[in-house]
Amino acid sequence: MRNTLFLLKKKSSLKKEKTMNGTMKIIFSLCFCVLASLQVIRAGNGYDLLPQYIVFNSSASSLPLVKNGVASPIYIDEQDWRGVQHAASDLIADVKRVSSAQAELIHSVDVSGLLNQSNGLTGTRKGIIVGTIGKSRIIDQLIAQKKLDVKDIKGTWESFVTTTIDGNLVIAGSDKRGTIYGIYDLCEKMGVSPWYWWADVPVTQQKEIYVTEGRYVMPSPKVKYRGIFINDEHPSFASWGREKFGGLNSKLYVHMFELLLRLKANYLWPAMWANAFNEDDPMNPVLADEYGIVMGTSHHEPMMRAHKEYTKRRKEVGPWDYANNRERIDQFFREGLERNKKFENIVTIGMRGDGDSPMGKGDDVENVRVLEEVIKGQRAIIEEVYQTNPAEVPQLWAIFTEVQRYYDAGFTVPEDVTLLFCDNNWGQIRRTGPKEELKRPGGMGLYYHIDMNGGPANDRWVNTTTVPKLREQLNLAYQSGIDRIWIINVGDLKPKEYPIDFIMRYAWNPDAIKVGDEASYTLAWAESIFGKNYAAEIADIVATYSNYHLTRKAEVQNPLIFSHVNFNESDRQLAQWHRLVRRAEVLEYKLPEEVRDAYYQLVLYPAKAAAGVAEMYIAAGKNNLYAKQQRLQANYWYERACVLFEQDRKMSDYYNHCVADGKWKYMMSDNHIGYISWPMPKKNELPPFQVVKPASRSSMGVALEGSEQAYPAANVATASLPLFQPIAGSDSYYIDVFNRGKGVLEGKVEAVPSESWIKVNTEKSVEGIDEIRLRVTIDWKQLPAGRHQGCVNIRHSSAVVDVMVDALNFQIPDHSQKLYGGSGEFSMMAVGYSRIHAGKYAQWVEAPGLGREQSCMLINNVLAPSATLKKGCLQKIDQLPSMEYDFFLPEPTDFKLALGILPTQDINPARGLRMAVSIDGGEPVIIDMRKNMNNIFKEYTPESLSRSKNLKPLPEVDRKFVLAGYGKPRRSDILDGLRWVDQQMDRLEAGVHTLKIIMIDPELVLEKIVVNPDNAHYSYMGKPSVEL
């Protein structure tokens, strides 16, 4: 105890940080802090909110829970909450799962026999005492006898203390869920994963279980309501539920309630596509309330009525038109509230169209007028049904899709209603919490997607969301005051286990996971499921496959996304997926048999199946290009895609029929190959392929790096390789020579350079295909400085092709810092700065694992004040965070920048979304970083702009800017996971220059900088970054 008190005293000081007005923001404070509760502040990985107080070997400071095959009894007051009784029963089951020992549940109200008497113990067996303050007589006795100190949790929301008293383990909750969370925390510490049922995570057997003596306090969560929305559930989740449980009924939902509580969540929007939670099974809401789950309905289902409840009564209720059918719609609302008023709910208010669509005929002004009447009517019904002030009933108004326009135009709801802000349906929040709403009694919440069915594109098959992205976006919400509700659209729940786990833990205390902690969290998550031996490898595989999806998600693949001729882009994509699959496959056979079902669901299937889809589309791109070139290798890629297509079918079948002995039948039924727009295709179908029939006679064809043209070709005079420079990636290029006809090329094929400084070597041949790859390089020692030309003459009896070679030789200047550059396009990763300068209130920091290319740079304090502008000019530049990048230009050039940022939305439209750049210390150029932002919700139409005092028109765009996707299929900043913002700068002379990136607004995340993007040599990612 002495050590505990010492640490308590040492760590009880308040942690503070500067906010934008210079005042101190208290991040964490406890009136009575102990070692365990303080560990919540900075746990290091955010996974374990309390220290590991359960051990499996006896020590002088531990108490037995299971010893010699005998489990300690569990004492509980039978008058405590039913949800606490359920959790206590689960604790008994978990003790048996871990140790095979059977614990006894004893209903008791007398603790005297459990406490030390003078110098000895009574004969009553010591055990685990669980209960809720004010509801459990046994807990209240301990408090009255001053054995149990609850000062730091009494009267708080969902907190608990786990402590040892006179040889007993006591778990006391401040309220029903506080006690439940305390019980399930003990279960997890014993080794039972919250995912033991939903992901078939095995339990490690232990002969004995001990608790380390001490006192462990879990303070209240930082986000009050934390939950999930089961959505987009057809065909997978709904078909699985019918198969296993006979429907989406209480037999299914009790498993979901238990999962949520084990994750310390408390809120649920139930499945609603073809279901009505409250009517499909009347026990659904009863058991939800009993277990301790707060229920709600989705953003377009007001007053506790599921949309399917309306569609079943459409004739009775009449049209979903409040302006013309108010009386019957109000009655429909009233009946829903009457039915559910005795349960713990958050009531959705407002009204959208019939289903998930805008109401009315698209006239925002009329819609707002009707919406005012809707909410007045709903508030009157709430007061009538609950017989209380509506402010006493938790409510939310979802500012979803088109509803954001109404809010921007000034429409609002009573202050006791929670404003539920939303993301853009693809994981980018649309607004941070407005300052004027911070004092709102109802607070602000967030509706966020890790699953999407709808425009602009679906994202529902496997998990495509990375933990670093979640932390970055949810941190924006939390820091700006959005902390009343976090409701996450999780689709079918499976296979989104990994991000769900993170979000629920993060929501409890976002301050516990800082930028850079995400890898530690993932490692702890993997270790909790698979054990220590392979946790590091599994964590990396899981983080990597989700990261690769940020480059391109399965539902928005297209054969033309990646370049097949520039920068080896598509081949680099294939190589990284292949490496990942090999690692996942090798690891599978090293794992014990008992964890392989969990491994298949959480690791192998999402990694390998996603790799297969990615390769199918790259194969289609290569096939179509090679077919256009009359190149027989096209057929190889068609055959490869067919193999992958069959592999995909087998993997889904294995998931549905074999994993966990068929437990998940139909769960992996989403069609995910063949999307051409957002709706799910009716069946999996390969993208278009072509089969090339060889010409009757052999003839030579030539294809070059940097060009989709094949030679010889009619009406094409010259064949040219890209510019050679003495820089890695620009110092060698390939020439492919292939047979367009049957058999083999008869006779000799020669590649003759015109100049001695041009070198040509055979690099490889294609197995089974009459094709070779030549590698062209430059002997720079023979070549004087400056530009030079030559050619490689490709000769065969059937054709002759001259390939032009342009080379620029120069001396790279000496440099001590990172240096980039060259002629034409080059790039710099944001993390590869030459110098960095902290600002007065914030600084740029690396965010590992964030973005498409592994890391980004972001501002460490999103509450930092924006830069001051005076007459369009930055003030106090030396106080602003900045990064500098040195680059070398061998020739004078017109200078254009393309800044690759994560697709941050217009989160603070009154202020803007800006960054500044300068060259060589010149006057900074202020850039509107909304340029090329997708206007999917029609917020920036002249009509919407005229109604909002804050929204500003989007910047004009360059429709010829190919890097941003103009002229390319299925491209936008949303689908790409990156927004390219281009800015033309002044012409620069040859020599070394410095680009400075300066923060103006703190929420932007920079991934990559491309200089002089080359529209003639398209690539999706931009030219790879190379240091000189």
N, C-alpha and C positions, 0 to 999 in steps of 0.2 A: 504493500500500500504506500510505503514511503516513496518508492520510485514513481508511482502513479501521481502522487501529489506533487512531486518535484516537476514532473513533466507538465502537469496541469498549470502550475505557476509559470513555468517557462514559456508555455505556448498560448496563454490566454489573452495576449494583447491583440488588439484589432488590426486586421489587415486593411490597408487603404490604397486607393489609387486616385490619380488626378482625373477629374472630369473636365469637360470643355470650358466650364466657367471658372476653373481653378479651385473649386471647392473639393472637399474630400468625400468620396463615396465609400461608405462602409460596405465591404464585400461580405463579411461574415462575422457574426457576433453571437456568443452564447453566454448567458448569465452565469451558468455553472458548467464550465468546460472541463472535460476529462480527456485523458489520452485518446480514447477511442473516438469520441466525437470530433476532436480536432483533426484526426486523420482524414475526415471528410473534406477538409479544406483543400488538401493537396495530396491525394492518395497516390499520385504518380501515374496511374493508368486509368483511373475513373471507373474501372470495372468493380473493384471491391470498395463499396462505400463505407464499410467497417473493416477493421483488421481481422485476420483469420484467428478467431478465438477458439476454434475447435481443433484438437490434436488427436492423434491416434496412439499415443504412447503416454503412460503415466509419468507424472512429475510431481515434485513437492508443491507446485503451485496450480495443480489441476484437480478437478472433481470428475468422478466417473459418471457418464451417462449410460454407457454399456460396459459391463465388466464381467468376465467369466461367463459370457452368454446370457447375462441377465440385464435387462433394460430398466432404467429408472422409470417409475410411474409418472404420468402426466396429470397434474391436478388442475381442475378448471371448475368454475362456478357454472352450474347448469343454467343460471339466469343470464349468463353473458350472451353476447350476440350470437345468432346462429352461424354467421360467417366465421366467427372465432372458433366455434365448435367444428365446423368443416375443416378449418386449417389445422386444428388439433388432431383431427382424424388423419389428415394427410401427414402430419408429423409422425404419428404412429406407423403409418405405412412406410414412410421414408426411413425410419429407424430400422425397420425390418429389411428394406431394400439394401441398406448399407451393411447391416450386421447380422441379419437373420434372427435377431432377438425381437420378441414380442413385448412391446410396452403396454402397460395397462392404463386406461383412461379412468381417472377417479374424479367423480363429482364431489367437491368438498367446499365447505365455507369456513372451515376451522383450520387455522395454520399453526395453532399452538403446539401441536405434536411434531411439527417440522422444524421448530426452532431450537437452538441450543438452550438447555436448561442448566444454569450454574456452570459446573465444570464438565458436564457430560452431555450425551445425546439421549433423546427419548428413543423408544423402540420403533416409532413410525419411520417408514422408509423415506429417505431423502429423494427428491425428484425434481421434475420440471414444473414450475408453477407459471401458468399463463393467464392473463386476464386484462380487462380494460378498466382504467380508472373510472370510478363512479358507476360501473356496471358489474364489476366483479367484487363480491364481498371479501373474497380471499385477498385480493390486491389491496382493497381499502383497509383491511385489517393490518397488513404489513405497513401501510402508510401511517395509520394511526399509532402503531407501536414504534414508529420512527426507525423501522428496519429498512424501509424502502424510501429513497429520496426521489421525488418526481418533480421537484421545483422547475427543472429545465424543460419538462415536456407537458406538464399539466395545462390543459386549456389550449394547447397548440393543435395544429392540423397534421394528422397522420404521422406523428412521431412516436418513438418507442425507446425504452431502455432495456437492455439485456444485462443482467448483473447476477453475481453470486452472493447469496445470503445464507449464512449458517449451513453451508454444505448443500444448498439447493441452487438450481438455476432458475432465475425469475425473469420472465418476459412480461413487461407491462406497457400497454399502449395508451396513448393520450385519447384515442377514440377507436372505433371498431377497426378501421383499416390499419391504424398504427399497430394494434395488437397482431393483426393478421400478417402484416409485413414483418414484424419481429419473429413470428413463428416460421415463416418461409425463409427468412434470413438464416435462421438456425439450420433449416433443411439444406440450404445451399452450402453453408459452411461445412456440413457433414459430407458433401460431395454429390448431392442430387441437383442436377442442372434444372433450371426452369424449363428447359427444352426436352426433358426426359421423355415426355409423351409425344410432343409435336415434332421432334427430330430424332427420336429413338436413340437418345444419348444414354449409354450404359452407365451404371453406377459401380464404382470401384468398391469391392468388398473390404470391410475392415473388421477385425476381430473385436476391437474395443474402441470406444469413443469417449473422449474426455473434453471438458471445457476448461480453458485457462481462466483462473480466478481474476476478477476485475469487473469493471463497470463500463459498459459500452452504450453510448447514446447516439441515436439517429435523430438528428434535428428534422424539422419539417422540410418538405421538398420546396425547391425554388419555383417550380412550375406547379400550379395548384391541381389542374386536371390534365392527366397525361393518358392518351389512349389511341386506339386504332379504329379505322374504318374498313370493314370488309366490303370490298367493292369489285366490280368487273368480274364477278364470281362465276359467270358462265363462259366456257363449259367446264372448267376444272373443279373449282371448289364445290359448286352446287352439285355436280355429278358425283363427286366423291362423297358428299354429305348424304345424298340419297342412297348411294350404295352401302355406306357403312352404318348410317343411323336411321335411314328411312326418311330423311329430310333434314332441313336446317332447324332442328328442334332442340329442346332443352338437353337431350342426351349428348348432342354435339356441343352446345354452348357452355355446359359446365366445364368442359375441358378448356375452352377459351377463357372463361372466367378465372379458372385456376392459373392458367399461364399468365394472364395479365397481373394477377396478384403476386405471383412469384417474381414477376419483373418489377414489382412495386408500381404498377400502373393502376388506373382506377376508372377508366372511361371507355365507352364503346359506342360506335355507330354500327349497327348490325347490317348484315347483307340485305340488299333491297332490290336487286334487279327484278327478281321474280318472287320475292318473299316479303312477308309482313311479320316482323318479329313478334309483335304483340298478339297477333291473331293466328299465326300458323300453329303456335303451341302456347296456350295461356300460361304455362309454367315458365316460359322464357323470362318474362319480366319479374315474376315472383322470385325465381332463383337468382336472377341478376341482383336484385335488391338484397336477397338473403346473403349471397356471397360477399356483397359489398361493392358491386360494380355500378357506377353512375351511368345511366343510359341516356342516349340522345338520338336524334335523327339527322340525316344528312342536310347539307346546305340548301336543298330544294324540297325538303319534306317538313313543313312547319307544324307546330303544335302537337308533336308526338304522333303524327300520322304518317305511316309509310305511304309511298306513292301507290303501291299495289292496293292499299286499302281504298284509295280513291278509284283506281281503274276498275275494281270489282263493283263499285257503287256508282259508276259514271252516270248511268241512267237515272238513278235515284237522286244523286247530288246535283247533276246537271253540269253545264260547261264550267271549266276551271277559269272563270272570268269574274273576278271580284267586282268589277264595275257594274256588271249586269246580273250577278247571281250571288249577291252578298249574303243574303239570309241563309240560304242552304249551305254555303261554304262555311259560314260562321258556326252553324250547327254541327257540321262535320268536324271543325276544329274543337268545338266544345266537348263533343263525345270522346275525342281522343284524350283530352286533358282529364276528363272525369274518370276515364278508365285507368290512367296512369298516375293520378295525383298522389296516391299513397306511397309511391316509390321515389327513390332519389334520382332526379332527372335534371338535365339542362335542356330547357325548351328552346328549340329553334323558332325564331319569329321571322317575319317577312314573307315574301312570296315570289316565286319565279314562275316560269311557264309550266305547261302540262308535261312533266318530266324534266330532265336536266336540260332546260332551254330557257332563253329569255321569254318573259311574258309579253303580252300585247303584240303589236304589229311592228315592233322595232322603233317606236317613237319614244325616246328617253324621257321627254318632258311629260308625256301622258303616263308613262310607266311610273315616274316619280309621284305624280299626283295620285295615282291609284295606290301606290305603295304606302303613302301617308295614311290613307284610309284603312288599308289592311292592318297596319301596325296599331292604329287607334282601336280598331275592332278587336284585335288579338289581345291587347292589354286589358281591355274591358272584360274579355272572357277569362283571362288569367285571374283578375281580381274576383270575378264572380265565382269561379270554380274553387279557388284556393281560399276564398274568404279572408283575404289579406291584401296588403299593399303589394302591387306587382313587383316592387323593388325587392321584396323578400323572396322572390322565386327566381332561381338562376335562369338566365336567358342569354341567348347569343343571336347576333345578326351576322350572317356570313357575307362578306364583301367579295363575292366570287365572280369571276369572269366579267360579264357586262355590269354587274352591280357596282364594281369599282368606279365606273363612270358616274353613277348616281352619287356616290360618296364624294368623288372629285368635284362634282357640281354643287356640293354643299348639303346634300341630304344626310341626315343622321337620325339616330334613335335615342330614346331616353338614356340618361347617363348610367343607370344601373345595369343596362344591357351590355354584355361583352361584345366588343367589336372584333369579329373573327376575320382578320386579314388572311390573305391567301398567297400561295406561290403562283407561278405561271403555268402550273400543271406539270412542269418538268423540273421542279426542284430549285427554282430561283424565286425568292420571295419578291413580291411586287411592291411592297411598301414596308419600311421600318415604322416603328411606332411614332406617330406624330407627337411633337412636344405638347400640343394643346390637349391631347387625350391622356396624358400621363396621370392626371389627378382623377380620372374617370372612376367612379366607384365600381363599375362593372369590369374595369380593366380591359385589356386587349389580349386576343388569342391568335393562334395561327392554325390554318388548315394547310397541310403540306403533303405533297405526293412523292412516294417512292414507287408508285404504280400509276399508270395512266391509260385510260381507254377514251380516245377522242382526239380532236384536232389540237395541235397540228399533226401529231403522230402518236401511236400507241407506244407504251413502254411497260409491258406487263408480264413477259414470259419468265425471265430469270432476274436476279438482282443485278442492277446496273449502277447502283449508287455507292459511292465510296464514303467511308467514314470521314476522311478529311473534308470532303465537300459538305457533308452533313454538319460537321462541327462549324465550318466557316459560315454557312447560311443560318443555322440555328443560333449561332452566337450573335449574328446581326440582329435577329429577332429579340433575343433575350436582353442584350445590352440596351436595346431601344425601348424596353418596357413591355414587350409582348411576352407575358408570363402567366396569364390566367388559365389559358387552355392551349394545349398542343394536341391536335388530332391529326393522325397520320393515315393517309390513304395507303393501305398495304396490299390491296388487291386480294389475292387468295390466301394471304398470310404466308403460305409457302410459295416460292422459295425465297422469301424476304426475311428469313430468321435473323441473319447477321445485322442488317441495318435496324430492324425492330429492336433487337437487344441493345444496340448502342443508343438509340434515341431515348428509350425509356430510362436507361441509366443516366444518360447525359441530362435529361430533363429534371432529374432529382436535384442535381447540383452542377449546372453548367460551368461554374467557376473551377470545378475539380479537374477539368480536361482542357488544357491550354493547347495552342498551336504547337505541334510537334509531339504531343502525347498520344496521338492516334495509334501509332504503331505499337506502343506499349499496351494500349487497350486491346487491340486485336490479338496480341500475343497472350494476354490474360484470358481473353475469350476462348482462344484455341486450346489453351492449357486446361481450362475448365471442362472442356468437352472431350479432348483427346489425350490428356495427360502431358507431362513435361517432355517426354522423349522426342516427339515430332512436332511440338507446338510451334516452334520457330518457323519450320518449313511450311506447315499448314497455314500459319498466319500470313506468310508472305504470298503464298499461292492465292489465298482468298482476297487479300488486298490487291494483288496484281490483276486477277481476272476482272474484278469490279472496275479497276482503273482503266483497263483496255476498253471497257464499254464506254468510257467517256469519250474515247476517240470516235467510236461509232457503235450505236446500239443496234441490236439485231433487227428490230422492226423498221429501222430507217436505213438499212443497207441498200446499196445500189452498185451495179457493176462499174459505174463511172465515177465513184467517189474518189478512189485512190488512183494516182498516176501509175501507169505500167511502163512508162518510158523515161520518167524524170526522177532523178535522185534515188533510184531503186526503191521507190516508196512502197509499192504493193509487196515487193519481195521482203522488205523489212517488216511489214505488218505480218506476213506469213511466218517469218522466222521467229518473231516474238511469241506468237500463238503456239507454234510448234514446240518451242522450248518449254513453255508453260505446261502444255499437255504431257510432254515427256516427264516432267517433274511430278505431275499429279499421278500419272500412271505408275511410275516407279514406286512412289510412296504408298500407293494402295496396297501393294503386296508386302510391305514391311509392317503394316499395321495389324494388330490383333484382330481376329475374326469378329469379335463382339462389337468393334467400333466401325466396321465397314459399312453398315447401313447408314449410320450418321455421316460417315465420310462421303458416301455416294451422294446423299442429299445436299450436304453443305459445301462440298469441295469439288468432287470429281465431275458430277453431272454439270453443274453450272460452268465449270472451266472448259471441259472437253466439248460439250454440246455447243457452247457459244463459239469456241474456236472453229468448230465444223461449219457453222453458219457463216462466220466471217470468211472462211476459206472458200465456201461455195460462191460467194459473190465476187471475190477476187478472181476465182477460176472463171466465172462468167465474163468478167471484164477482159481477162487475158484471151479467153476463147474468141470473143467477138472481135478483139483487135487482130488476133492472128488469122482469123477467118477473112477479115478484110485484106490482110496481107497475103492471102492464099498460102498460108503456112500450116503445115501438117501438125505442128505442135498444138494447134487449136483442139484437135481431137483428144489429145491427152488430157487437157483441162476439162473437157466435157466428161470424159470417163472418170476423172478424179472427183468431179462434183457428184456424179451418180453414186460413187462409193460413199462419199460423205453423207449424201441424202439417205442412203440405206442405214448408215451408222447412226444417224440422228433418229430414225424410226426405231431402231433396236434399243437405243439408249432410253427413249421415252417409254417403250414397252417394258423395259427392265424396271424403270422407276415405278410404273403403274402396277406391274404384276409380280415383281420379285422382291423388291425392297421391303424389308420387315414383313415377309410372307404375304405380300399383297395388301398391306394395310392402307396404302395410298393409291388404290385403284382409281383411275381417272384424274388424279390430281395434276398430272402433267399432260393435259390435253389441249392446251392452247396451240393453235396453228401459229407458226412463227417464221415460216419460210414462204416468200412470195408476196410480201406486202408491196403494193404499188401506190396506196394512199393510206389514210389512217385506219379504216376498218379492217378488222382481222380477216384474212383470206378464208374462203370456205374450206380450203384444204391446203396442206403444205404442198408447195409446187416450186420447182426450180425456176429461177429467172431464165430468160431466153438464151438458148445456146444454139450454135451452128455446127454442123458436121462438114468438114472440108473433104471434098473428093479430089484426089490428086489428078493433075493433068495427065494426059495419056503418055506424054514424054517428059523426061526429067528436064528441069531448067532451074537456073540459079535465081534466088531472090536474096535481097540484102535489106536488113533493117538496122536502124541506128539508134543508139541512146539519144534521147532528146527529141525524137520525132516518131509519130505514129504512121508515117508514110513508109511504104516499102518500095524498093527499087529493083530493076528499072520500072519506071512508071510513066505513063503517057502524060504529057503536058506538065511534067515536073522536071525542070532543067538541072537543078543541082541538089546534091545530098550533102548536108553539112552537120558535123558534130558540134556540140556546144563549145564555148570558148575554153581553151586550156589555160590554166593558171598554176603557178607553183604553190598550190594550196591543197591540202587533203580534201578529197571529194570533187575537186575540179582539175585534177592532174592526170586523170585517165578516164577513157570512155570505151564502151564496147561497140563492136560491129557484129551482128549476127548474120551468118551466111547459111542459107537453107535451100532445100530442094522443094520445088513446087510441084513436082510430078512423081510418077511412079518410080520405084526402084531407087537407085542411088545416082548421084551426079557422076556421070562418066567423064573421065579426063581430069585434068589438074585444075584446082582452084588456087589462084595466086593472089596475094595481097602485097602490092609493091608500093612503098612510100616514095614520094617524089623528092624528099629531103632527108639528109642523113640524120637530122635531129628528131625525126619521126620514127618511133619504134613500134613494131607490130608483133604480137605473140599470140599463139593459140592458147586460149584460157581453158576451154572445156568443150566437150561435145555432149549432146543430149542423147541419153541412152534410148535405143530403139528408134530413133528418129535421125534422118540424114540432115544433121544440123550441127554447126560449130559456132563457138563464140570467140571472136578475136578481141584482144585487148590492145588499145592504142595508147601509148604513153609518149612522153617527151623527154629527150635527153637535154635537160636544162643547161648543162655545162657547155653544150655546143651552141646554145642559142643566146644571142646578144639581148640586152634589154630592149623592150618595146614590143610592138605587134609584128607578127610574121604569119605568112600563109604557106600552105602546102596542100598536098592531097595524098590519099591512099587509093591506088588503082586496084579495084577488085576485078579479077579477070577469070572468065570461064568461056568455054567455047559457045555457051548459050547466051552470054550477056557480059557486058563490061559496065562497071559502075565506078565513077570517080567520087570519092568522099572527101569533101573539103575539110581541112584542118586549119583552124585559127588559133594561134597561141599568143599569149601576152606574158612576157617574162619581166620580172621586177625583183628588186631586193626588198625583203621584209625588214622594216626598221627595227633596231634594237629596242627592247621594251622590258620593263620590270613588272608591269601590271598586265592583266589579261587584255589581249588585243584581237580584234576581229577585222574582217574586211575582204577586199578584192574588188574586181570589176563586176558589174551586174548585180544579181541578187545574192545577198548573204544574210545570215541571221545571227541573233544573239539570244540565248536563253536568259530570262529575267534574273535567274539565280547566278548567272555568270558575270556579274558586274565587275568593273575594274576598281571602283571605290564606292563607298556608301557613307552617307552622312545622316546622323540622327537629327530629328527636329526637336523643338521645344516640348511638344506634347506627345510625340509618337515617333516611331521609326519603321522603316521597311524591315521585315523579317522573312526568312525562308519558311515556307509551309510545305514540309515533305509530304509526298504522296498526293498533293492537290494538283488538279489539272490533268491534261492529256499526256504530258511528257514528264510526269513524275514529281515535279516540284514547281511552285510558283513563289512570287513575292507578294506579300500583303502588308497592310498597316496593322501593327500590333494593338492599337487602341482605336476601335471603331467609333468611340465617342470623342475622339480628338476634334478640335474645332477645324472647320474648313479654312482654307487660306483666305486672306482678305484681298479683295480687288478694289482698285480705285481707278475709275475711268478705263476699265478693261485691263489694267496692269496689275501684276502681282506685287504685293507689299511684303516686306520683311522676309524675303526669300531665304535668307540664312537661317531662319527659324523653322523652315519646312523640311520634312524628310525628303531625301533625294538619293538617287543612284546615278552613277556615271559609268559610261561604256566607251572605251577607247576603240577607234576603228581606223583603218588605213585604206585610203583610196589611191590606187596606182595611177589613175587618170582623173581629170576633171569630170564631174558628172552632175546632171540634174538629180536632186536628192529627194526621194520619197520614202516616208516611213509607213509601216503597217504595224500597229501595236495590237498584239493578240491578248485580249483580256477575257477572263471568265465572264459569262453573259449576265452580269449584274443588271438588274432592271432599274427603272426610273424610280428608285426607292424613296426619294425625297424631291418630288418635282418642283417644289417651291424654291429649292436651292440649286438643284442641278446635279450632274454627274460628270466631273471634269478632271482633267489631268493637264499638266503643262510639260512641254519639252523645250529644250534650248540646245543650240549647237555652239560649241567653243565659247561658252560664257555669254552668248548673245542674249537679246531680249527673249524671255520665254514666250512660246506660242501656246495659248490656251485652247485645248481641244475638248469639244463636247463628245464624251465617250458613249453617248447614245447612238452615235452614227452607226448605221447598219443594224440597229436593233429591230427585231421583228415586231410589227404592230399587230399582233394576232387578235387583240381584243378591241380593235378599232377605237382606241383611246385618243388617237391623234388626228382624227378627221376634223375638218373645219367646224362641224357642228359640236363635237365634244370639246374642242379647244375653246369655242366661244362661250361654253357654259362653265368652264373651270377658271378660277383665278390663279391657279398654280401651274397647270400643265402648259408646256411650251412645245412648239412644233419640233418635230425631229429634224436633224440636219439633212440636207440634200446628200444624195449618194452618187457614187460613180458606178454606173451600170456596166462599165467595162472592167471593173475590178474583180478579176477572176478568183483571186485568193479568198474573197468573201463569199464566193459561190454564185455570183451573177453569171447566168448562162449555163449553170450546171444543175442537174436534177437533184431534188430532195436535199437542198442546201439552205440553211439559215443558221443564225447564231444559236438558236434553241437546239436544233437537231445536231449541230456541229459540236456543241459544248464549248464554243469559243466565239468571241466576236472580234473580227478584224476591223480596226479603226484606222483608216488611211489619212495621211496628212502630207501634202506637198510642201517641201521646205525650199530654201534658197539653194541655188547652184553652189557646189563646193569645188574647190581646187584640189589637185592631188596632194596627198600628205596625210598626216595623222590628225584626227579630229576627235572631239569628245561630245557624245550625246548625254544630256542630263535629263532624267525623268524626275519630275517634281510632283509630289502629292498636292492636290487641291482639296479633293473630297476623300474621306478616309476609307470608303467601303470598296474601292476598286482592287482587283487582283490581277496582277500582270504575269503572264506566262512566257511570252516570246516577243521578240522584236524582229521584224523582217525589213531589210533595207532594199529599196528598189525592186519590189516584187515584180516578177517577170511574167506578164500575161501570156507570152508565147510559150513558156515552159511551165504549164500548169502543174501544181501539186496541191494536195489537200492540207498538208501539215506545214507547208513552207519549207524552204531548203534547210537541211540539217545544219545546226550550229557547229562551227569549227573555229577553234582558237588558232591564231597564227603563231 
